[in-house]
């Protein structure tokens, strides 16, 4: 929805292998972490950012969810979603 390439790790508590980390750094100028906005996701997003040097972005709090797909469903508007996500990346 934002024309931003994305990958997913297996879960919030997982690390990224050094091989994958090196490959991502070679291929992309800006790399972001976006995990759930619950306590576990916030903690592990910050932890992963400190290990990788990637920028951790955090979804705003919203009723009824904690992850990016919940956020999209909550907004019910692709253009607002795209604008909000791009604002998170740029700030």
C-alpha positions as a Markdown table, in Angstrom:
| # | Residue | x | y | z |
|---|---|---|---|---|
| 1 | Unk | 0.0 | 0.0 | 0.0 |
| 2 | Unk | 3.0 | 2.4 | 0.4 |
| 3 | Unk | 5.2 | 1.0 | -2.3 |
| 4 | Unk | 7.7 | 0.1 | 0.4 |
| 5 | Unk | 9.4 | -3.3 | 0.1 |
| 6 | Unk | 8.7 | -5.3 | 3.3 |
| 7 | Unk | 9.8 | -8.6 | 4.9 |
| 8 | Unk | 8.7 | -10.3 | 8.1 |
| 9 | Unk | 10.6 | -12.0 | 10.8 |
| 10 | Unk | 9.2 | -15.1 | 12.3 |
| 11 | Unk | 8.1 | -13.4 | 15.5 |
| 12 | Unk | 8.8 | -10.4 | 17.7 |
| 13 | Unk | 11.4 | -12.2 | 19.8 |
| 14 | Unk | 13.5 | -13.4 | 16.8 |
| 15 | Unk | 16.7 | -11.8 | 15.6 |
| 16 | Unk | 17.9 | -11.4 | 12.0 |
| 17 | Unk | 20.8 | -13.5 | 10.9 |
| 18 | Unk | 24.0 | -11.7 | 10.0 |
| 19 | Unk | 23.7 | -12.9 | 6.4 |
| 20 | Unk | 20.2 | -11.4 | 6.1 |
| 21 | Unk | 21.3 | -8.2 | 7.9 |
| 22 | Unk | 24.3 | -7.7 | 5.5 |
| 23 | Unk | 22.1 | -8.4 | 2.5 |
| 24 | Unk | 19.5 | -5.9 | 3.5 |
| 25 | Unk | 22.1 | -3.2 | 4.3 |
| 26 | Unk | 23.6 | -3.7 | 0.8 |
| 27 | Unk | 20.3 | -3.5 | -1.0 |
| 28 | Unk | 18.4 | -0.7 | 0.8 |
| 29 | Unk | 19.3 | 2.8 | 2.0 |
| 30 | Unk | 16.6 | 3.0 | 4.7 |
| 31 | Unk | 15.4 | 0.0 | 6.7 |
| 32 | Unk | 12.6 | 0.2 | 9.2 |
| 33 | Unk | 11.3 | -2.1 | 12.0 |
| 34 | Unk | 7.6 | -2.1 | 12.6 |
| 35 | Unk | 6.4 | -4.6 | 15.2 |
| 36 | Unk | 3.1 | -4.7 | 17.2 |
| 37 | Unk | 2.4 | -1.7 | 19.4 |
| 38 | Unk | 1.8 | -3.8 | 22.5 |
| 39 | Unk | 4.4 | -4.1 | 25.3 |
| 40 | Unk | 6.2 | -7.1 | 23.7 |
| 41 | Unk | 6.4 | -5.5 | 20.3 |
| 42 | Unk | 7.6 | -2.1 | 21.7 |
| 43 | Unk | 10.3 | -3.8 | 23.7 |
| 44 | Unk | 11.5 | -6.1 | 20.9 |
| 45 | Unk | 11.3 | -3.3 | 18.2 |
| 46 | Unk | 13.7 | -1.2 | 20.3 |
| 47 | Unk | 15.9 | -4.2 | 21.0 |
| 48 | Unk | 16.1 | -5.1 | 17.4 |
| 49 | Unk | 16.8 | -1.5 | 16.4 |
| 50 | Unk | 19.7 | -1.3 | 18.8 |
| 51 | Unk | 21.2 | -4.5 | 17.4 |
| 52 | Unk | 20.7 | -3.7 | 13.7 |
| 53 | Unk | 20.9 | 0.1 | 13.5 |
| 54 | Unk | 17.5 | 0.1 | 11.6 |
| 55 | Unk | 14.9 | 2.7 | 12.5 |
| 56 | Unk | 12.1 | 1.5 | 14.7 |
| 57 | Unk | 8.8 | 3.0 | 13.9 |
| 58 | Unk | 5.7 | 2.6 | 16.1 |
| 59 | Unk | 2.1 | 2.5 | 15.1 |
| 60 | Unk | -0.1 | 4.9 | 17.0 |
| 61 | Unk | -2.5 | 3.5 | 19.6 |
| 62 | Unk | -5.9 | 2.7 | 18.2 |
| 63 | Unk | -8.9 | 0.7 | 19.5 |
| 64 | Unk | -9.3 | -2.9 | 18.7 |
| 65 | Unk | -5.8 | -3.9 | 17.5 |
| 66 | Unk | -2.1 | -3.8 | 17.8 |
| 67 | Unk | -0.5 | -4.6 | 14.4 |
| 68 | Unk | -0.3 | -3.1 | 11.0 |
| 69 | Unk | -3.2 | -5.2 | 9.5 |
| 70 | Unk | -5.4 | -4.2 | 12.4 |
| 71 | Unk | -4.5 | -0.6 | 11.8 |
| 72 | Unk | -5.4 | -0.8 | 8.1 |
| 73 | Unk | -8.7 | -2.4 | 9.0 |
| 74 | Unk | -9.3 | 0.2 | 11.7 |
| 75 | Unk | -8.8 | 3.2 | 9.3 |
| 76 | Unk | -10.8 | 1.6 | 6.5 |
| 77 | Unk | -9.2 | 4.0 | 4.1 |
| 78 | Unk | -6.2 | 3.2 | 1.9 |
| 79 | Unk | -5.2 | 6.8 | 1.3 |
| 80 | Unk | -5.2 | 7.7 | 5.0 |
| 81 | Unk | -3.3 | 4.5 | 5.8 |
| 82 | Unk | -0.7 | 5.3 | 3.2 |
| 83 | Unk | -0.3 | 8.9 | 4.4 |
| 84 | Unk | 0.0 | 7.9 | 8.0 |
| 85 | Unk | 2.5 | 5.2 | 7.3 |
| 86 | Unk | 4.7 | 7.5 | 5.2 |
| 87 | Unk | 4.5 | 10.1 | 8.0 |
| 88 | Unk | 5.8 | 7.5 | 10.4 |
| 89 | Unk | 8.7 | 6.7 | 8.1 |
| 90 | Unk | 9.6 | 10.4 | 7.6 |
| 91 | Unk | 9.6 | 11.4 | 11.2 |
